[in-house]
């Protein structure tokens, strides 16, 4: 009885701790959603809230009133879909080739693949290379330079070598199948959990990337949503700061608290617009993602 009581008390203690940790992690996101849905006049006196006091979508109307937002949303979707698809196919194809132990120069290619994991050329050499290849200010810049991820290739190679039986490939070759057929019709369908896990990583990276367009693409028609929202928030802060400086120089009162709250509400709406599409993908890939966490745990 004493042992059962101690185990029960320990379980209740763990449950309480996990609930507290979950609340601490989830409440900031919930607060961002509340601020983005609240009316600006109400937010001026709300310090801590768990439910919206005056629901409004005006903050989201501010976000979607410009053509740049819609265009950035389309660019983000295109680069995420195209970039993720090409990255998965390219990395999986390279990993499948390296998983063949009879490949000539296999160890040499593995060494070349490992070096970029620890050393990088830097920002300026990368820009010079991309400019020489005529990739700057083009849509190809979003996925061509980083289409091969060394870590992804190494993990995929380990998965192919340790999970997919070699007898299946040998049987397919006996039946007359070539390497391309084996890769597309046998290897990829048997590697769905791994592909889904890395597809999620690649999609999140493509969707959240704002620096590539900010630094290397001058054509704003090719800027994704993350870059457009960052520029709008920065411009709004700049205008607000300049207005405060002008009013201070003229001896007038500084911007009121309501103006500051309005800027914060628009920022929160911009954050929600950027984050929600990725969050909506997670439930569909959750079972594959959990299984994919064990990828690479078996040593070749």
Order of alpha helices (4+ residues) and beta strands (2+ residues): alpha-alpha-alpha-alpha-alpha-alpha-alpha-alpha-alpha-alpha-alpha-alpha-alpha
